[in-house]
Every structure is written in structure tokens, then in C-alpha cells.
Amino acid sequence: MSDLLKYPIGLFEKPMVITPEHLQQYITDLSSFPKRLRLAVEALPESMMDTPYRPSGWTVRQVVHHCADSHMNNFIRIKLALTEENPTIKPYYEDRWAELPDSLTMPVEPSLVMLEGIHQRWVMLLHSMRPSDFQKGFFHPEKNRLVTLDENTGIYAWHSNHHLAHVQSILKIRSGS
């Protein structure tokens, strides 16, 4: 399988130093993601919601529901990191969540609405944080390390753009380009 299909924008590359300019771009990406995703999804006919973005990949429907699930979990992780000393977060089986009936069959509108609300609160919270708050973090047992909130912000800006590119790849298939 082509890495370009799986990772159309490449993998997340953490800068050696995450600057205020990096953080501002990450927050801008997070702020605009729900609208950009909605526009991409609304450009597709309902019949394409169950089209995988790559062979053995998730469908558009699953990608949208996954973003809501993932970003909801991440918002909670941020709040834990801001209110506790290096909390250990609980990973989840995103692949299994994507196979549950809500991810497989529900319309995407509820997840689009969730993303709008989550991102609105998330971006407000990020704008209210002091520089020192971005150095707080959580312990991720799968990575076996502390993830700081500045890195996490970059990861989720990438995650947003990554999955948006998956949905947009279906648009390219539809248009034949």
C-alpha cells in the first residue's frame, strides 16, 4: 500500500523547538478544521460516505466519526494535563471504535456538530493558556513518555489535516483527478 494514500500529508514532524509561531499555526488549523471538514463532506454525495479513502482503509463516514471520537478524547486529555500533575491517560482502540455501529452507519452530521463544539472550546482553552501551560503534559502509556501540550497541539493540528486530506482524496476520485 502506498504511504501517500495512508499518510497524504506525511507523518507529524515535531520541530526541535515549538515556537509561539508554530503554536499559532497549530491553533489556526484546529480552529478552522470543523468548517474545512464540513465543506469537504458536504461536497460528497451520501452514496460516497461509505467509500474507503484507500484499500482496506476507513470510509469517509468512519473517518468523520473517528475525528469526533479522537478529538473528544484529546480534549479530555488536555483538561487532565492542566489540572493534574502528569496524569497517565487511557489509550483506546480506535480501530475497534471505528467498527461500532455508530461509526459504520450513522449520518456524519452529529459528529460534525460535536467537532464544531469541541474545537470551539478547545481553541478557546488554548488561547487562554500561558506559555508555561504548554509545557504541562500527560503520560502516554503506548508511547511510554510524557507528551507536552505544545507537542500535543501540533499532533492534533496534523491529525486534523491528515484526516481532512483523506476525505479530500475521495473528492479527487469523484472528480477523476
PETAZI-V862093 format. One record per pair of residues at least 24 apart in sequence whose C-alpha atoms are under 6 Angstrom apart, sorted by the first residue. I is the first residue (numbers start at 0). J is the second residue. Records with the same first field share a line. If there is no record, write none. Layout:
BEGIN
I = J / J
END
This chain:
BEGIN
25 = 153 / 156
28 = 156
29 = 156
33 = 114 / 115
36 = 163
52 = 165 / 169
59 = 166
61 = 97 / 102
64 = 102 / 110
67 = 110 / 114
80 = 136 / 137
85 = 136 / 137
86 = 137 / 138
87 = 137 / 138
88 = 139
END
